């Protein structure tokens, strides 16, 4: 049996309807910090993407751009001095048909299981082939809204070994980088670390209610719903195993204040 301990401050009487599971001011303050950081990171992806994210945008061939994006989400940037070194080392051109070198350092939000990693990559290649190419697969139906496209792709990319965190990050990344017209309307909670954190923050286990409460918090803090994905993950990590994902932008104080105000801090 594996026992996991979660970081939690002592109950000091803090209560907030939007985060009913939090009982300590220190935990609420950490959540405000992580919400603000996650929001800034999304803006940075759109305006000045760092490292490999910029390489994705610069690709002339859509197939190569999507392939590099998949590898980035699958492996995850590390917390090292060069967060993207492992991704660059693993990368091989999509057109080569070769498997990437997966024995690299992995980031905190990786989906990689060393024992089945090649199977996941092969499943992704097979999915793309069935779709008539990655671009066709990610494009979907021309009538889809960005929200519909996100939902459908999230379902279709449920490949062996490619969990919620990787799929959600991939689609958020592609949308923010302007590579794919996709935007989430919900957190798509399943059974990963973000889902566990959501249960702790919102004080309930029902996934439908979790989505509703997440949406309410996002609206109150004036943040996109996808900001809660990384924020909840990092909040639960409490500094040990948290993911910066190569982000380098500073957090404006007004963003932190808006998140804090929504949480009644």
C-alpha positions in Angstrom: 0.0 0.0 0.0 1.3 3.5 -0.9 0.5 6.3 1.5 0.6 9.9 0.3 0.8 13.0 2.5 -0.6 16.3 1.4 0.7 19.7 2.6 -1.9 21.5 4.5 -1.7 24.5 6.9 -3.5 24.4 10.3 -7.1 25.6 10.4 -7.2 29.2 11.4 -10.8 29.9 10.8 -10.5 30.9 7.2 -13.7 30.2 5.2 -14.6 31.1 1.6 -17.6 29.8 -0.3 -15.7 29.6 -3.5 -13.0 27.4 -2.0 -15.0 25.5 0.6 -12.3 22.9 1.2 -9.7 25.4 2.3 -9.6 26.0 6.0 -6.3 28.0 6.4 -5.4 31.5 5.2 -1.9 30.3 4.2 -3.4 27.7 1.8 -5.7 30.4 0.3 -2.8 32.7 -0.2 -0.8 30.0 -2.0 -3.8 29.3 -4.2 -4.0 33.0 -5.1 -0.3 33.0 -6.0 -0.7 30.0 -8.2 -3.8 31.3 -9.9 -2.0 34.5 -10.8 1.1 32.7 -12.0 -0.9 30.3 -14.2 -2.8 33.2 -15.8 0.4 35.1 -16.6 1.9 31.9 -18.1 -1.1 31.7 -20.5 -0.6 35.3 -21.6 3.1 34.6 -22.1 2.3 31.7 -24.4 0.3 34.1 -26.6 2.6 37.1 -26.6 6.2 35.9 -26.1 6.4 32.1 -25.9 9.6 30.8 -24.3 12.0 28.1 -25.5 10.5 25.2 -27.4 7.1 27.0 -27.4 8.6 29.6 -29.7 10.0 26.8 -31.9 6.5 25.4 -32.3 5.2 28.7 -33.6 8.1 29.1 -35.9 7.7 25.8 -37.7 6.7 26.1 -41.3 5.3 22.6 -41.6 2.1 22.2 -39.4 2.9 18.5 -39.0 6.3 19.3 -37.4 4.8 22.0 -35.2 2.1 19.6 -33.9 4.6 16.8 -33.3 6.9 19.1 -31.3 3.9 20.3 -29.3 2.9 16.7 -28.5 6.4 15.9 -27.3 6.5 19.0 -25.2 3.2 18.2 -23.5 4.1 14.5 -23.2 7.6 14.9 -21.7 7.0 18.3 -19.9 9.5 21.0 -19.4 11.7 20.4 -16.4 12.6 22.8 -13.6 16.3 22.8 -14.6 18.3 25.8 -15.8 17.2 24.9 -19.4 13.7 23.5 -19.0 13.5 22.4 -22.6 16.8 20.5 -22.9 15.2 17.1 -22.6 12.5 17.9 -25.2 15.1 19.1 -27.7 17.2 15.9 -27.0 14.2 13.7 -27.6 12.9 15.3 -30.7 13.2 13.7 -34.1 11.5 15.0 -37.2 8.0 13.8 -37.7 8.7 13.1 -41.3 11.5 10.6 -40.3 9.0 8.2 -38.8 11.5 7.4 -36.1 10.7 7.1 -32.4 12.0 10.0 -30.2 14.7 9.4 -27.6 12.6 9.0 -24.5 15.4 8.4 -22.0 15.6 12.0 -21.1 14.9 14.1 -18.0 11.2 14.5 -17.6 9.3 17.4 -16.2 6.8 17.4 -13.2 3.7 17.2 -15.5 5.0 14.5 -17.7 2.6 11.7 -18.8 5.5 9.3 -19.5 5.6 5.9 -18.0 9.0 4.5 -18.9 7.7 1.0 -19.3 5.1 1.9 -21.9 6.4 5.2 -23.4 7.0 3.9 -26.9 3.5 2.4 -27.0 2.1 5.9 -26.4 4.1 7.5 -29.1 3.1 4.8 -31.5 -0.6 5.2 -30.6 -0.3 8.9 -31.3 1.3 8.2 -34.7 -1.5 5.7 -35.5 -4.2 8.2 -34.5 -2.6 10.8 -36.8 -2.5 8.3 -39.6 -6.1 7.4 -39.2 -7.0 11.1 -39.3 -5.1 11.7 -42.5 -2.3 13.6 -40.7 -2.0 15.5 -37.5 -3.3 18.8 -39.0 -6.4 17.0 -40.2 -6.8 15.3 -36.8 -6.5 18.5 -34.8 -8.6 20.5 -37.3 -11.6 18.3 -36.9 -14.8 19.6 -38.4 -14.8 23.1 -39.9 -18.1 23.9 -38.1 -16.7 23.2 -34.7 -16.4 26.1 -32.3 -13.0 26.4 -30.4 -14.8 25.0 -27.3 -16.3 22.1 -29.3 -12.9 21.4 -30.9 -11.2 21.3 -27.5 -13.8 18.8 -26.1 -13.7 16.5 -29.1 -9.9 16.4 -29.3 -9.6 15.8 -25.6 -11.8 12.7 -26.1 -10.1 11.5 -29.2 -6.6 11.9 -27.8 -7.3 9.6 -24.9 -4.5 7.3 -26.0 -2.8 4.6 -23.9 -0.4 6.4 -21.5 -1.5 9.9 -22.5 -3.4 11.1 -19.4 -5.6 14.1 -18.7 -2.7 16.4 -17.8 -0.8 15.8 -21.1 -4.0 16.1 -23.2 -5.2 19.2 -21.5 -1.8 20.9 -21.6 -1.4 20.0 -25.3 -4.7 21.5 -26.3 -4.3 24.6 -24.1 -0.8 25.1 -25.5 -1.9 24.8 -29.1 -4.8 27.2 -28.6 -2.7 29.8 -26.9 0.1 29.6 -29.4 -2.5 30.0 -32.2 -1.6 26.7 -33.9 -5.1 25.2 -33.3 -8.4 27.0 -32.8 -9.2 25.3 -29.5 -10.3 26.8 -26.1 -11.6 24.9 -23.1 -14.9 25.6 -21.4 -14.2 23.3 -18.4 -11.3 21.6 -16.7 -12.2 18.1 -18.0 -11.5 16.6 -14.6 -10.9 12.9 -14.5 -8.5 11.2 -12.0 -5.2 13.0 -12.0 -3.4 15.3 -9.6 -5.3 18.4 -10.6 -8.6 16.5 -10.0 -7.4 15.5 -6.5 -6.4 19.1 -5.8 -9.8 20.3 -7.0 -11.5 18.0 -4.5 -9.4 19.4 -1.7 -10.0 23.1 -2.7 -13.7 22.9 -3.4 -14.5 20.4 -0.7 -16.5 18.0 -2.8 -15.9 14.9 -4.9 -18.7 15.0 -7.5 -17.0 15.9 -10.8 -20.0 17.9 -12.2 -20.1 20.0 -9.0 -16.3 20.4 -9.1 -16.5 21.8 -12.7 -19.2 24.2 -11.6 -17.2 25.4 -8.6 -14.1 25.8 -10.6 -16.0 27.9 -13.1 -17.4 30.0 -10.4 -13.9 30.7 -9.0 -12.5 31.5 -12.4 -15.3 34.0 -13.1 -14.9 35.6 -9.7 -11.1 36.0 -10.2 -11.6 37.1 -13.8 -9.4 34.3 -15.1 -9.7 31.8 -18.0 -10.8 28.4 -16.7 -7.6 26.8 -18.0 -5.6 28.8 -15.5 -7.0 26.6 -12.8 -5.5 23.5 -14.3 -1.9 24.4 -13.6 -2.8 26.5 -10.5 -4.5 23.5 -8.8 -1.6 21.2 -9.7 1.0 23.6 -8.3 -1.1 24.4 -5.2 -1.2 20.7 -4.3 2.5 20.3 -5.0 3.2 23.1 -2.4 6.6 23.9 -3.9 7.8 20.3 -4.1 7.4 19.1 -7.7 5.5 22.2 -8.8 5.7 23.1 -12.5 6.8 26.4 -14.0 6.8 24.9 -17.5 9.6 27.3 -18.6 7.6 30.4 -17.9 9.7 33.5 -17.3 7.2 36.4 -17.1 6.7 38.3 -13.8 3.3 38.2 -12.1 1.6 41.6 -12.0 0.4 42.6 -8.6 -3.1 43.4 -9.8 -3.5 39.8 -11.0 -2.5 38.5 -7.6 -4.8 41.0 -5.9 -7.8 39.9 -8.1 -7.2 36.3 -7.2 -6.9 37.1 -3.5 -10.1 39.2 -3.6 -12.0 36.3 -5.1 -10.8 34.1 -2.3 -11.8 36.7 0.4 -8.2 37.1 1.6 
